[in-house]
């Protein structure tokens, strides 16, 4: 049985188009956008969840802002 992760990777391999891959798994598996994004992150080995990924982004942004502003 094909998983959303497998299908996502297949579409990426065939097209290189992440938007098409997200659209395809949403249609085939009835996923909402958040679920599809989470599948993308997992399939690409970026994060285990969307919350984890967003948390990492927030931390990186905060770190960059602190470095830009210099010592308080």
mmCIF file as Biopython writes it, N, C-alpha, C and O atoms, coordinates in Angstrom:
data_model
#
loop_
_atom_site.group_PDB
_atom_site.id
_atom_site.type_symbol
_atom_site.label_atom_id
_atom_site.label_alt_id
_atom_site.label_comp_id
_atom_site.label_asym_id
_atom_site.label_entity_id
_atom_site.label_seq_id
_atom_site.pdbx_PDB_ins_code
_atom_site.Cartn_x
_atom_site.Cartn_y
_atom_site.Cartn_z
_atom_site.occupancy
_atom_site.B_iso_or_equiv
_atom_site.auth_seq_id
_atom_site.auth_asym_id
_atom_site.pdbx_PDB_model_num
ATOM 1   N N  . UNK A ? 1  ? 0.844  -1.187 0.000   1.0 0.0 1  A 1 
ATOM 2   C CA . UNK A ? 1  ? 0.000  0.000  0.000   1.0 0.0 1  A 1 
ATOM 3   C C  . UNK A ? 1  ? 0.888  1.249  0.000   1.0 0.0 1  A 1 
ATOM 4   O O  . UNK A ? 1  ? 1.824  1.360  0.791   1.0 0.0 1  A 1 
ATOM 5   N N  . UNK A ? 2  ? 0.585  2.153  -0.873  1.0 0.0 2  A 1 
ATOM 6   C CA . UNK A ? 2  ? 1.334  3.400  -0.989  1.0 0.0 2  A 1 
ATOM 7   C C  . UNK A ? 2  ? 0.988  4.344  0.155   1.0 0.0 2  A 1 
ATOM 8   O O  . UNK A ? 2  ? -0.185 4.527  0.483   1.0 0.0 2  A 1 
ATOM 9   N N  . UNK A ? 3  ? 2.003  4.939  0.756   1.0 0.0 3  A 1 
ATOM 10  C CA . UNK A ? 3  ? 1.785  5.906  1.830   1.0 0.0 3  A 1 
ATOM 11  C C  . UNK A ? 3  ? 1.870  7.317  1.252   1.0 0.0 3  A 1 
ATOM 12  O O  . UNK A ? 3  ? 2.397  7.509  0.156   1.0 0.0 3  A 1 
ATOM 13  N N  . UNK A ? 4  ? 1.354  8.304  1.985   1.0 0.0 4  A 1 
ATOM 14  C CA . UNK A ? 4  ? 1.502  9.691  1.525   1.0 0.0 4  A 1 
ATOM 15  C C  . UNK A ? 4  ? 2.977  10.072 1.356   1.0 0.0 4  A 1 
ATOM 16  O O  . UNK A ? 4  ? 3.331  10.813 0.439   1.0 0.0 4  A 1 
ATOM 17  N N  . UNK A ? 5  ? 3.823  9.564  2.238   1.0 0.0 5  A 1 
ATOM 18  C CA . UNK A ? 5  ? 5.250  9.854  2.167   1.0 0.0 5  A 1 
ATOM 19  C C  . UNK A ? 5  ? 5.850  9.312  0.863   1.0 0.0 5  A 1 
ATOM 20  O O  . UNK A ? 5  ? 6.608  10.001 0.180   1.0 0.0 5  A 1 
ATOM 21  N N  . UNK A ? 6  ? 5.497  8.069  0.536   1.0 0.0 6  A 1 
ATOM 22  C CA . UNK A ? 6  ? 5.986  7.448  -0.700  1.0 0.0 6  A 1 
ATOM 23  C C  . UNK A ? 6  ? 5.538  8.239  -1.923  1.0 0.0 6  A 1 
ATOM 24  O O  . UNK A ? 6  ? 6.329  8.508  -2.828  1.0 0.0 6  A 1 
ATOM 25  N N  . UNK A ? 7  ? 4.263  8.607  -1.938  1.0 0.0 7  A 1 
ATOM 26  C CA . UNK A ? 7  ? 3.719  9.345  -3.078  1.0 0.0 7  A 1 
ATOM 27  C C  . UNK A ? 7  ? 4.375  10.724 -3.184  1.0 0.0 7  A 1 
ATOM 28  O O  . UNK A ? 7  ? 4.698  11.169 -4.286  1.0 0.0 7  A 1 
ATOM 29  N N  . UNK A ? 8  ? 4.571  11.391 -2.070  1.0 0.0 8  A 1 
ATOM 30  C CA . UNK A ? 8  ? 5.237  12.692 -2.078  1.0 0.0 8  A 1 
ATOM 31  C C  . UNK A ? 8  ? 6.620  12.560 -2.717  1.0 0.0 8  A 1 
ATOM 32  O O  . UNK A ? 8  ? 6.965  13.325 -3.618  1.0 0.0 8  A 1 
ATOM 33  N N  . UNK A ? 9  ? 7.412  11.587 -2.249  1.0 0.0 9  A 1 
ATOM 34  C CA . UNK A ? 9  ? 8.756  11.382 -2.788  1.0 0.0 9  A 1 
ATOM 35  C C  . UNK A ? 9  ? 8.722  11.025 -4.274  1.0 0.0 9  A 1 
ATOM 36  O O  . UNK A ? 9  ? 9.588  11.455 -5.035  1.0 0.0 9  A 1 
ATOM 37  N N  . UNK A ? 10 ? 7.734  10.247 -4.686  1.0 0.0 10 A 1 
ATOM 38  C CA . UNK A ? 10 ? 7.606  9.862  -6.097  1.0 0.0 10 A 1 
ATOM 39  C C  . UNK A ? 10 ? 7.344  11.085 -6.972  1.0 0.0 10 A 1 
ATOM 40  O O  . UNK A ? 10 ? 7.980  11.256 -8.012  1.0 0.0 10 A 1 
ATOM 41  N N  . UNK A ? 11 ? 6.414  11.928 -6.553  1.0 0.0 11 A 1 
ATOM 42  C CA . UNK A ? 11 ? 6.102  13.125 -7.343  1.0 0.0 11 A 1 
ATOM 43  C C  . UNK A ? 11 ? 7.313  14.055 -7.403  1.0 0.0 11 A 1 
ATOM 44  O O  . UNK A ? 11 ? 7.592  14.639 -8.451  1.0 0.0 11 A 1 
ATOM 45  N N  . UNK A ? 12 ? 8.025  14.197 -6.301  1.0 0.0 12 A 1 
ATOM 46  C CA . UNK A ? 12 ? 9.236  15.022 -6.289  1.0 0.0 12 A 1 
ATOM 47  C C  . UNK A ? 12 ? 10.272 14.450 -7.253  1.0 0.0 12 A 1 
ATOM 48  O O  . UNK A ? 12 ? 10.894 15.196 -8.009  1.0 0.0 12 A 1 
ATOM 49  N N  . UNK A ? 13 ? 10.460 13.143 -7.231  1.0 0.0 13 A 1 
ATOM 50  C CA . UNK A ? 13 ? 11.439 12.506 -8.120  1.0 0.0 13 A 1 
ATOM 51  C C  . UNK A ? 13 ? 11.069 12.717 -9.592  1.0 0.0 13 A 1 
ATOM 52  O O  . UNK A ? 13 ? 11.940 12.890 -10.444 1.0 0.0 13 A 1 
ATOM 53  N N  . UNK A ? 14 ? 9.774  12.700 -9.871  1.0 0.0 14 A 1 
ATOM 54  C CA . UNK A ? 14 ? 9.322  12.828 -11.266 1.0 0.0 14 A 1 
ATOM 55  C C  . UNK A ? 14 ? 9.281  14.272 -11.743 1.0 0.0 14 A 1 
ATOM 56  O O  . UNK A ? 14 ? 9.549  14.546 -12.913 1.0 0.0 14 A 1 
ATOM 57  N N  . UNK A ? 15 ? 8.947  15.202 -10.846 1.0 0.0 15 A 1 
ATOM 58  C CA . UNK A ? 15 ? 8.703  16.578 -11.276 1.0 0.0 15 A 1 
ATOM 59  C C  . UNK A ? 15 ? 9.619  17.614 -10.621 1.0 0.0 15 A 1 
ATOM 60  O O  . UNK A ? 15 ? 9.861  18.677 -11.192 1.0 0.0 15 A 1 
ATOM 61  N N  . UNK A ? 16 ? 10.123 17.308 -9.434  1.0 0.0 16 A 1 
ATOM 62  C CA . UNK A ? 16 ? 10.890 18.296 -8.687  1.0 0.0 16 A 1 
ATOM 63  C C  . UNK A ? 16 ? 10.024 19.414 -8.133  1.0 0.0 16 A 1 
ATOM 64  O O  . UNK A ? 16 ? 10.545 20.425 -7.661  1.0 0.0 16 A 1 
ATOM 65  N N  . UNK A ? 17 ? 8.734  19.248 -8.182  1.0 0.0 17 A 1 
ATOM 66  C CA . UNK A ? 17 ? 7.770  20.291 -7.808  1.0 0.0 17 A 1 
ATOM 67  C C  . UNK A ? 17 ? 7.104  19.963 -6.478  1.0 0.0 17 A 1 
ATOM 68  O O  . UNK A ? 17 ? 6.236  19.092 -6.408  1.0 0.0 17 A 1 
ATOM 69  N N  . UNK A ? 18 ? 7.512  20.662 -5.427  1.0 0.0 18 A 1 
ATOM 70  C CA . UNK A ? 18 ? 6.950  20.403 -4.096  1.0 0.0 18 A 1 
ATOM 71  C C  . UNK A ? 18 ? 5.468  20.763 -4.019  1.0 0.0 18 A 1 
ATOM 72  O O  . UNK A ? 18 ? 4.703  20.083 -3.334  1.0 0.0 18 A 1 
ATOM 73  N N  . UNK A ? 19 ? 5.058  21.814 -4.705  1.0 0.0 19 A 1 
ATOM 74  C CA . UNK A ? 19 ? 3.647  22.210 -4.703  1.0 0.0 19 A 1 
ATOM 75  C C  . UNK A ? 19 ? 2.796  21.106 -5.330  1.0 0.0 19 A 1 
ATOM 76  O O  . UNK A ? 19 ? 1.741  20.753 -4.803  1.0 0.0 19 A 1 
ATOM 77  N N  . UNK A ? 20 ? 3.253  20.572 -6.439  1.0 0.0 20 A 1 
ATOM 78  C CA . UNK A ? 20 ? 2.526  19.473 -7.096  1.0 0.0 20 A 1 
ATOM 79  C C  . UNK A ? 20 ? 2.467  18.257 -6.191  1.0 0.0 20 A 1 
ATOM 80  O O  . UNK A ? 20 ? 1.449  17.566 -6.136  1.0 0.0 20 A 1 
ATOM 81  N N  . UNK A ? 21 ? 3.561  17.992 -5.478  1.0 0.0 21 A 1 
ATOM 82  C CA . UNK A ? 21 ? 3.592  16.842 -4.571  1.0 0.0 21 A 1 
ATOM 83  C C  . UNK A ? 21 ? 2.601  17.036 -3.429  1.0 0.0 21 A 1 
ATOM 84  O O  . UNK A ? 21 ? 1.887  16.102 -3.063  1.0 0.0 21 A 1 
ATOM 85  N N  . UNK A ? 22 ? 2.550  18.226 -2.868  1.0 0.0 22 A 1 
ATOM 86  C CA . UNK A ? 22 ? 1.590  18.513 -1.794  1.0 0.0 22 A 1 
ATOM 87  C C  . UNK A ? 22 ? 0.164  18.379 -2.317  1.0 0.0 22 A 1 
ATOM 88  O O  . UNK A ? 22 ? -0.687 17.756 -1.682  1.0 0.0 22 A 1 
ATOM 89  N N  . UNK A ? 23 ? -0.082 18.963 -3.469  1.0 0.0 23 A 1 
ATOM 90  C CA . UNK A ? 23 ? -1.426 18.901 -4.062  1.0 0.0 23 A 1 
ATOM 91  C C  . UNK A ? 23 ? -1.838 17.449 -4.309  1.0 0.0 23 A 1 
ATOM 92  O O  . UNK A ? 23 ? -2.977 17.070 -4.037  1.0 0.0 23 A 1 
ATOM 93  N N  . UNK A ? 24 ? -0.921 16.647 -4.819  1.0 0.0 24 A 1 
ATOM 94  C CA . UNK A ? 24 ? -1.214 15.246 -5.128  1.0 0.0 24 A 1 
ATOM 95  C C  . UNK A ? 24 ? -1.561 14.450 -3.877  1.0 0.0 24 A 1 
ATOM 96  O O  . UNK A ? 24 ? -2.543 13.709 -3.869  1.0 0.0 24 A 1 
ATOM 97  N N  . UNK A ? 25 ? -0.764 14.595 -2.816  1.0 0.0 25 A 1 
ATOM 98  C CA . UNK A ? 25 ? -1.077 13.808 -1.613  1.0 0.0 25 A 1 
ATOM 99  C C  . UNK A ? 25 ? -2.344 14.313 -0.935  1.0 0.0 25 A 1 
ATOM 100 O O  . UNK A ? 25 ? -3.061 13.533 -0.308  1.0 0.0 25 A 1 
ATOM 101 N N  . UNK A ? 26 ? -2.626 15.604 -1.051  1.0 0.0 26 A 1 
ATOM 102 C CA . UNK A ? 26 ? -3.882 16.112 -0.492  1.0 0.0 26 A 1 
ATOM 103 C C  . UNK A ? 26 ? -5.074 15.473 -1.193  1.0 0.0 26 A 1 
ATOM 104 O O  . UNK A ? 26 ? -6.022 15.022 -0.551  1.0 0.0 26 A 1 
ATOM 105 N N  . UNK A ? 27 ? -5.010 15.443 -2.518  1.0 0.0 27 A 1 
ATOM 106 C CA . UNK A ? 27 ? -6.118 14.881 -3.290  1.0 0.0 27 A 1 
ATOM 107 C C  . UNK A ? 27 ? -6.261 13.381 -3.070  1.0 0.0 27 A 1 
ATOM 108 O O  . UNK A ? 27 ? -7.371 12.888 -2.869  1.0 0.0 27 A 1 
ATOM 109 N N  . UNK A ? 28 ? -5.154 12.654 -3.104  1.0 0.0 28 A 1 
ATOM 110 C CA . UNK A ? 28 ? -5.206 11.201 -3.021  1.0 0.0 28 A 1 
ATOM 111 C C  . UNK A ? 28 ? -5.603 10.719 -1.632  1.0 0.0 28 A 1 
ATOM 112 O O  . UNK A ? 28 ? -6.331 9.734  -1.506  1.0 0.0 28 A 1 
ATOM 113 N N  . UNK A ? 29 ? -5.133 11.404 -0.585  1.0 0.0 29 A 1 
ATOM 114 C CA . UNK A ? 29 ? -5.350 10.919 0.771   1.0 0.0 29 A 1 
ATOM 115 C C  . UNK A ? 29 ? -6.329 11.778 1.581   1.0 0.0 29 A 1 
ATOM 116 O O  . UNK A ? 29 ? -6.563 11.497 2.756   1.0 0.0 29 A 1 
ATOM 117 N N  . UNK A ? 30 ? -6.899 12.811 0.973   1.0 0.0 30 A 1 
ATOM 118 C CA . UNK A ? 30 ? -7.878 13.642 1.661   1.0 0.0 30 A 1 
ATOM 119 C C  . UNK A ? 30 ? -7.281 14.436 2.823   1.0 0.0 30 A 1 
ATOM 120 O O  . UNK A ? 30 ? -7.923 14.607 3.859   1.0 0.0 30 A 1 
ATOM 121 N N  . UNK A ? 31 ? -6.067 14.912 2.646   1.0 0.0 31 A 1 
ATOM 122 C CA . UNK A ? 31 ? -5.385 15.638 3.719   1.0 0.0 31 A 1 
ATOM 123 C C  . UNK A ? 31 ? -5.677 17.131 3.644   1.0 0.0 31 A 1 
ATOM 124 O O  . UNK A ? 31 ? -5.906 17.676 2.564   1.0 0.0 31 A 1 
ATOM 125 N N  . UNK A ? 32 ? -5.666 17.783 4.797   1.0 0.0 32 A 1 
ATOM 126 C CA . UNK A ? 32 ? -5.727 19.239 4.773   1.0 0.0 32 A 1 
ATOM 127 C C  . UNK A ? 32 ? -4.300 19.756 4.562   1.0 0.0 32 A 1 
ATOM 128 O O  . UNK A ? 32 ? -3.346 18.978 4.562   1.0 0.0 32 A 1 
ATOM 129 N N  . UNK A ? 33 ? -4.163 21.064 4.384   1.0 0.0 33 A 1 
ATOM 130 C CA . UNK A ? 33 ? -2.855 21.625 4.054   1.0 0.0 33 A 1 
ATOM 131 C C  . UNK A ? 33 ? -1.834 21.389 5.164   1.0 0.0 33 A 1 
ATOM 132 O O  . UNK A ? 33 ? -0.676 21.082 4.885   1.0 0.0 33 A 1 
ATOM 133 N N  . UNK A ? 34 ? -2.250 21.529 6.401   1.0 0.0 34 A 1 
ATOM 134 C CA . UNK A ? 34 ? -1.329 21.311 7.516   1.0 0.0 34 A 1 
ATOM 135 C C  . UNK A ? 34 ? -0.798 19.872 7.524   1.0 0.0 34 A 1 
ATOM 136 O O  . UNK A ? 34 ? 0.396  19.642 7.716   1.0 0.0 34 A 1 
ATOM 137 N N  . UNK A ? 35 ? -1.697 18.914 7.314   1.0 0.0 35 A 1 
ATOM 138 C CA . UNK A ? 35 ? -1.283 17.510 7.288   1.0 0.0 35 A 1 
ATOM 139 C C  . UNK A ? 35 ? -0.316 17.249 6.134   1.0 0.0 35 A 1 
ATOM 140 O O  . UNK A ? 35 ? 0.670  16.531 6.295   1.0 0.0 35 A 1 
ATOM 141 N N  . UNK A ? 36 ? -0.601 17.832 4.980   1.0 0.0 36 A 1 
ATOM 142 C CA . UNK A ? 36 ? 0.258  17.632 3.820   1.0 0.0 36 A 1 
ATOM 143 C C  . UNK A ? 36 ? 1.641  18.241 4.032   1.0 0.0 36 A 1 
ATOM 144 O O  . UNK A ? 36 ? 2.648  17.655 3.636   1.0 0.0 36 A 1 
ATOM 145 N N  . UNK A ? 37 ? 1.689  19.408 4.652   1.0 0.0 37 A 1 
ATOM 146 C CA . UNK A ? 37 ? 2.982  20.028 4.949   1.0 0.0 37 A 1 
ATOM 147 C C  . UNK A ? 37 ? 3.789  19.158 5.913   1.0 0.0 37 A 1 
ATOM 148 O O  . UNK A ? 37 ? 5.005  19.020 5.775   1.0 0.0 37 A 1 
ATOM 149 N N  . UNK A ? 38 ? 3.107  18.588 6.868   1.0 0.0 38 A 1 
ATOM 150 C CA . UNK A ? 38 ? 3.786  17.715 7.824   1.0 0.0 38 A 1 
ATOM 151 C C  . UNK A ? 38 ? 4.361  16.482 7.119   1.0 0.0 38 A 1 
ATOM 152 O O  . UNK A ? 38 ? 5.480  16.063 7.417   1.0 0.0 38 A 1 
ATOM 153 N N  . UNK A ? 39 ? 3.611  15.911 6.201   1.0 0.0 39 A 1 
ATOM 154 C CA . UNK A ? 39 ? 4.102  14.775 5.407   1.0 0.0 39 A 1 
ATOM 155 C C  . UNK A ? 39 ? 5.344  15.196 4.632   1.0 0.0 39 A 1 
ATOM 156 O O  . UNK A ? 39 ? 6.327  14.457 4.581   1.0 0.0 39 A 1 
ATOM 157 N N  . UNK A ? 40 ? 5.304  16.391 4.024   1.0 0.0 40 A 1 
ATOM 158 C CA . UNK A ? 40 ? 6.453  16.891 3.269   1.0 0.0 40 A 1 
ATOM 159 C C  . UNK A ? 40 ? 7.690  16.973 4.162   1.0 0.0 40 A 1 
ATOM 160 O O  . UNK A ? 40 ? 8.762  16.506 3.778   1.0 0.0 40 A 1 
ATOM 161 N N  . UNK A ? 41 ? 7.548  17.559 5.343   1.0 0.0 41 A 1 
ATOM 162 C CA . UNK A ? 41 ? 8.676  17.704 6.265   1.0 0.0 41 A 1 
ATOM 163 C C  . UNK A ? 41 ? 9.230  16.342 6.679   1.0 0.0 41 A 1 
ATOM 164 O O  . UNK A ? 41 ? 10.444 16.158 6.768   1.0 0.0 41 A 1 
ATOM 165 N N  . UNK A ? 42 ? 8.340  15.400 6.928   1.0 0.0 42 A 1 
ATOM 166 C CA . UNK A ? 42 ? 8.762  14.055 7.314   1.0 0.0 42 A 1 
ATOM 167 C C  . UNK A ? 42 ? 9.438  13.343 6.144   1.0 0.0 42 A 1 
ATOM 168 O O  . UNK A ? 42 ? 10.491 12.729 6.314   1.0 0.0 42 A 1 
ATOM 169 N N  . UNK A ? 43 ? 8.836  13.423 4.958   1.0 0.0 43 A 1 
ATOM 170 C CA . UNK A ? 43 ? 9.379  12.734 3.789   1.0 0.0 43 A 1 
ATOM 171 C C  . UNK A ? 43 ? 10.754 13.270 3.409   1.0 0.0 43 A 1 
ATOM 172 O O  . UNK A ? 43 ? 11.600 12.529 2.909   1.0 0.0 43 A 1 
ATOM 173 N N  . UNK A ? 44 ? 10.971 14.558 3.649   1.0 0.0 44 A 1 
ATOM 174 C CA . UNK A ? 44 ? 12.255 15.172 3.317   1.0 0.0 44 A 1 
ATOM 175 C C  . UNK A ? 44 ? 13.250 15.087 4.472   1.0 0.0 44 A 1 
ATOM 176 O O  . UNK A ? 44 ? 14.392 15.527 4.344   1.0 0.0 44 A 1 
ATOM 177 N N  . UNK A ? 45 ? 12.817 14.521 5.597   1.0 0.0 45 A 1 
ATOM 178 C CA . UNK A ? 45 ? 13.703 14.363 6.742   1.0 0.0 45 A 1 
ATOM 179 C C  . UNK A ? 45 ? 14.040 15.664 7.443   1.0 0.0 45 A 1 
ATOM 180 O O  . UNK A ? 45 ? 15.070 15.759 8.109   1.0 0.0 45 A 1 
ATOM 181 N N  . UNK A ? 46 ? 13.196 16.653 7.304   1.0 0.0 46 A 1 
ATOM 182 C CA . UNK A ? 46 ? 13.445 17.969 7.895   1.0 0.0 46 A 1 
ATOM 183 C C  . UNK A ? 46 ? 12.986 18.018 9.347   1.0 0.0 46 A 1 
ATOM 184 O O  . UNK A ? 46 ? 13.687 18.557 10.204  1.0 0.0 46 A 1 
ATOM 185 N N  . UNK A ? 47 ? 11.822 17.461 9.624   1.0 0.0 47 A 1 
ATOM 186 C CA . UNK A ? 47 ? 11.261 17.484 10.982  1.0 0.0 47 A 1 
ATOM 187 C C  . UNK A ? 47 ? 10.214 16.389 11.094  1.0 0.0 47 A 1 
ATOM 188 O O  . UNK A ? 47 ? 9.721  15.879 10.088  1.0 0.0 47 A 1 
ATOM 189 N N  . UNK A ? 48 ? 9.880  16.035 12.330  1.0 0.0 48 A 1 
ATOM 190 C CA . UNK A ? 48 ? 8.856  15.017 12.537  1.0 0.0 48 A 1 
ATOM 191 C C  . UNK A ? 48 ? 7.456  15.611 12.563  1.0 0.0 48 A 1 
ATOM 192 O O  . UNK A ? 48 ? 6.465  14.895 12.424  1.0 0.0 48 A 1 
ATOM 193 N N  . UNK A ? 49 ? 7.381  16.941 12.744  1.0 0.0 49 A 1 
ATOM 194 C CA . UNK A ? 49 ? 6.070  17.591 12.761  1.0 0.0 49 A 1 
ATOM 195 C C  . UNK A ? 49 ? 6.203  19.042 12.323  1.0 0.0 49 A 1 
ATOM 196 O O  . UNK A ? 49 ? 7.296  19.609 12.331  1.0 0.0 49 A 1 
ATOM 197 N N  . UNK A ? 50 ? 5.095  19.625 11.946  1.0 0.0 50 A 1 
ATOM 198 C CA . UNK A ? 50 ? 5.071  21.028 11.565  1.0 0.0 50 A 1 
ATOM 199 C C  . UNK A ? 50 ? 5.390  21.909 12.770  1.0 0.0 50 A 1 
ATOM 200 O O  . UNK A ? 50 ? 6.091  22.912 12.638  1.0 0.0 50 A 1 
ATOM 201 N N  . UNK A ? 51 ? 4.884  21.540 13.933  1.0 0.0 51 A 1 
ATOM 202 C CA . UNK A ? 51 ? 5.176  22.308 15.152  1.0 0.0 51 A 1 
ATOM 203 C C  . UNK A ? 51 ? 6.674  22.319 15.452  1.0 0.0 51 A 1 
ATOM 204 O O  . UNK A ? 51 ? 7.233  23.354 15.814  1.0 0.0 51 A 1 
ATOM 205 N N  . UNK A ? 52 ? 7.316  21.168 15.300  1.0 0.0 52 A 1 
ATOM 206 C CA . UNK A ? 52 ? 8.765  21.092 15.526  1.0 0.0 52 A 1 
ATOM 207 C C  . UNK A ? 52 ? 9.503  22.013 14.564  1.0 0.0 52 A 1 
ATOM 208 O O  . UNK A ? 52 ? 10.400 22.752 14.967  1.0 0.0 52 A 1 
ATOM 209 N N  . UNK A ? 53 ? 9.127  21.966 13.308  1.0 0.0 53 A 1 
ATOM 210 C CA . UNK A ? 53 ? 9.779  22.783 12.288  1.0 0.0 53 A 1 
ATOM 211 C C  . UNK A ? 53 ? 9.589  24.273 12.581  1.0 0.0 53 A 1 
ATOM 212 O O  . UNK A ? 53 ? 10.544 25.046 12.509  1.0 0.0 53 A 1 
ATOM 213 N N  . UNK A ? 54 ? 8.368  24.675 12.910  1.0 0.0 54 A 1 
ATOM 214 C CA . UNK A ? 54 ? 8.098  26.076 13.196  1.0 0.0 54 A 1 
ATOM 215 C C  . UNK A ? 54 ? 8.836  26.536 14.453  1.0 0.0 54 A 1 
ATOM 216 O O  . UNK A ? 54 ? 9.289  27.678 14.529  1.0 0.0 54 A 1 
ATOM 217 N N  . UNK A ? 55 ? 8.954  25.651 15.429  1.0 0.0 55 A 1 
ATOM 218 C CA . UNK A ? 55 ? 9.715  25.978 16.635  1.0 0.0 55 A 1 
ATOM 219 C C  . UNK A ? 55 ? 11.172 26.233 16.310  1.0 0.0 55 A 1 
ATOM 220 O O  . UNK A ? 55 ? 11.775 27.167 16.838  1.0 0.0 55 A 1 
ATOM 221 N N  . UNK A ? 56 ? 11.739 25.409 15.447  1.0 0.0 56 A 1 
ATOM 222 C CA . UNK A ? 56 ? 13.135 25.599 15.028  1.0 0.0 56 A 1 
ATOM 223 C C  . UNK A ? 56 ? 13.309 26.923 14.286  1.0 0.0 56 A 1 
ATOM 224 O O  . UNK A ? 56 ? 14.289 27.639 14.495  1.0 0.0 56 A 1 
ATOM 225 N N  . UNK A ? 57 ? 12.354 27.239 13.423  1.0 0.0 57 A 1 
ATOM 226 C CA . UNK A ? 57 ? 12.420 28.502 12.694  1.0 0.0 57 A 1 
ATOM 227 C C  . UNK A ? 57 ? 12.356 29.691 13.641  1.0 0.0 57 A 1 
ATOM 228 O O  . UNK A ? 57 ? 13.108 30.654 13.494  1.0 0.0 57 A 1 
ATOM 229 N N  . UNK A ? 58 ? 11.459 29.617 14.606  1.0 0.0 58 A 1 
ATOM 230 C CA . UNK A ? 58 ? 11.333 30.706 15.582  1.0 0.0 58 A 1 
ATOM 231 C C  . UNK A ? 58 ? 12.625 30.889 16.366  1.0 0.0 58 A 1 
ATOM 232 O O  . UNK A ? 58 ? 13.070 32.017 16.579  1.0 0.0 58 A 1 
ATOM 233 N N  . UNK A ? 59 ? 13.226 29.788 16.795  1.0 0.0 59 A 1 
ATOM 234 C CA . UNK A ? 59 ? 14.493 29.867 17.530  1.0 0.0 59 A 1 
ATOM 235 C C  . UNK A ? 59 ? 15.588 30.493 16.675  1.0 0.0 59 A 1 
ATOM 236 O O  . UNK A ? 59 ? 16.360 31.323 17.155  1.0 0.0 59 A 1 
ATOM 237 N N  . UNK A ? 60 ? 15.654 30.096 15.412  1.0 0.0 60 A 1 
ATOM 238 C CA . UNK A ? 60 ? 16.680 30.637 14.512  1.0 0.0 60 A 1 
ATOM 239 C C  . UNK A ? 60 ? 16.470 32.130 14.283  1.0 0.0 60 A 1 
ATOM 240 O O  . UNK A ? 60 ? 17.436 32.893 14.258  1.0 0.0 60 A 1 
ATOM 241 N N  . UNK A ? 61 ? 15.226 32.554 14.116  1.0 0.0 61 A 1 
ATOM 242 C CA . UNK A ? 61 ? 14.939 33.968 13.938  1.0 0.0 61 A 1 
ATOM 243 C C  . UNK A ? 61 ? 15.306 34.775 15.172  1.0 0.0 61 A 1 
ATOM 244 O O  . UNK A ? 61 ? 15.900 35.848 15.065  1.0 0.0 61 A 1 
ATOM 245 N N  . UNK A ? 62 ? 14.953 34.263 16.336  1.0 0.0 62 A 1 
ATOM 246 C CA . UNK A ? 62 ? 15.297 34.951 17.584  1.0 0.0 62 A 1 
ATOM 247 C C  . UNK A ? 62 ? 16.809 35.068 17.734  1.0 0.0 62 A 1 
ATOM 248 O O  . UNK A ? 62 ? 17.316 36.111 18.146  1.0 0.0 62 A 1 
ATOM 249 N N  . UNK A ? 63 ? 17.521 34.011 17.406  1.0 0.0 63 A 1 
ATOM 250 C CA . UNK A ? 63 ? 18.983 34.021 17.499  1.0 0.0 63 A 1 
ATOM 251 C C  . UNK A ? 63 ? 19.569 35.068 16.542  1.0 0.0 63 A 1 
ATOM 252 O O  . UNK A ? 63 ? 20.463 35.824 16.921  1.0 0.0 63 A 1 
ATOM 253 N N  . UNK A ? 64 ? 19.070 35.109 15.320  1.0 0.0 64 A 1 
ATOM 254 C CA . UNK A ? 64 ? 19.547 36.084 14.339  1.0 0.0 64 A 1 
ATOM 255 C C  . UNK A ? 64 ? 19.269 37.514 14.801  1.0 0.0 64 A 1 
ATOM 256 O O  . UNK A ? 64 ? 20.113 38.397 14.649  1.0 0.0 64 A 1 
ATOM 257 N N  . UNK A ? 65 ? 18.102 37.733 15.356  1.0 0.0 65 A 1 
ATOM 258 C CA . UNK A ? 65 ? 17.766 39.076 15.834  1.0 0.0 65 A 1 
ATOM 259 C C  . UNK A ? 65 ? 18.677 39.495 16.982  1.0 0.0 65 A 1 
ATOM 260 O O  . UNK A ? 65 ? 19.114 40.645 17.038  1.0 0.0 65 A 1 
ATOM 261 N N  . UNK A ? 66 ? 18.961 38.582 17.887  1.0 0.0 66 A 1 
ATOM 262 C CA . UNK A ? 66 ? 19.864 38.898 18.999  1.0 0.0 66 A 1 
ATOM 263 C C  . UNK A ? 66 ? 21.253 39.228 18.488  1.0 0.0 66 A 1 
ATOM 264 O O  . UNK A ? 66 ? 21.885 40.172 18.961  1.0 0.0 66 A 1 
ATOM 265 N N  . UNK A ? 67 ? 21.734 38.450 17.519  1.0 0.0 67 A 1 
ATOM 266 C CA . UNK A ? 67 ? 23.061 38.698 16.962  1.0 0.0 67 A 1 
ATOM 267 C C  . UNK A ? 67 ? 23.125 40.019 16.213  1.0 0.0 67 A 1 
ATOM 268 O O  . UNK A ? 67 ? 24.129 40.728 16.276  1.0 0.0 67 A 1 
ATOM 269 N N  . UNK A ? 68 ? 22.053 40.345 15.506  1.0 0.0 68 A 1 
ATOM 270 C CA . UNK A ? 68 ? 21.988 41.603 14.748  1.0 0.0 68 A 1 
ATOM 271 C C  . UNK A ? 68 ? 21.974 42.795 15.680  1.0 0.0 68 A 1 
ATOM 272 O O  . UNK A ? 68 ? 22.638 43.798 15.417  1.0 0.0 68 A 1 
ATOM 273 N N  . UNK A ? 69 ? 21.223 42.696 16.768  1.0 0.0 69 A 1 
ATOM 274 C CA . UNK A ? 69 ? 21.090 43.807 17.712  1.0 0.0 69 A 1 
ATOM 275 C C  . UNK A ? 69 ? 22.321 43.957 18.581  1.0 0.0 69 A 1 
ATOM 276 O O  . UNK A ? 69 ? 22.545 45.025 19.153  1.0 0.0 69 A 1 
ATOM 277 N N  . UNK A ? 70 ? 23.123 42.911 18.694  1.0 0.0 70 A 1 
ATOM 278 C CA . UNK A ? 70 ? 24.307 42.964 19.528  1.0 0.0 70 A 1 
ATOM 279 C C  . UNK A ? 70 ? 23.973 42.855 20.994  1.0 0.0 70 A 1 
ATOM 280 O O  . UNK A ? 70 ? 22.815 42.626 21.345  1.0 0.0 70 A 1 
ATOM 281 N N  . UNK A ? 71 ? 24.972 43.015 21.875  1.0 0.0 71 A 1 
ATOM 282 C CA . UNK A ? 71 ? 24.745 42.886 23.319  1.0 0.0 71 A 1 
ATOM 283 C C  . UNK A ? 71 ? 23.772 43.937 23.817  1.0 0.0 71 A 1 
ATOM 284 O O  . UNK A ? 71 ? 23.745 45.075 23.350  1.0 0.0 71 A 1 
ATOM 285 N N  . UNK A ? 72 ? 22.978 43.512 24.779  1.0 0.0 72 A 1 
ATOM 286 C CA . UNK A ? 72 ? 21.977 44.430 25.342  1.0 0.0 72 A 1 
ATOM 287 C C  . UNK A ? 72 ? 22.601 45.370 26.351  1.0 0.0 72 A 1 
ATOM 288 O O  . UNK A ? 72 ? 21.906 46.210 26.924  1.0 0.0 72 A 1 
#
